[in-house]
């Protein structure tokens, strides 16, 4: 099998414009999370959560079976209500996350204390989980803002990488002829 590529041959280049647009949108979302961390993160959290519930409701409706209409409608309504009452939904989700972090932290410390063999290093992740759970329960706005800032930085970095990749695709293949032969 032989694959040849060259600029002269008129080979179509990869579509770089959609990739560039995606990178720009990711950068804009990252900047939004950095500028308005609590608002952007709570809105994003609620949209993802509400959208997931609505999608599950639609899946239940499509699947059919006994009670599927009622179950699907309940899930769809719950998703819409979750989105309509965004501040309450965000607060409840962060509170649930804080409780879950506490449970996991207690389990980690409990199991780690039994198997640590005298090394307290094993307990550090459990203690950090406990602290994160306490922060999420006492200061949910702060916890959500910290997560938003970290997510914003990551999105900025990923967005820049996507834009760089799209600009590389724009240039196309190198001017010399590339030939790959597989025997």
PyMOL commands that set and color helices and strands:
alter all, ss='L'
color gray80, all
select helices_A, chain A and resi 17-35+37-63+68-84+86-115+120-138+140-171
alter helices_A, ss='H'
color red, helices_A
select strands_A, chain A and resi 2-5+178-181
alter strands_A, ss='S'
color yellow, strands_A
deselect
rebuild
show_as cartoon
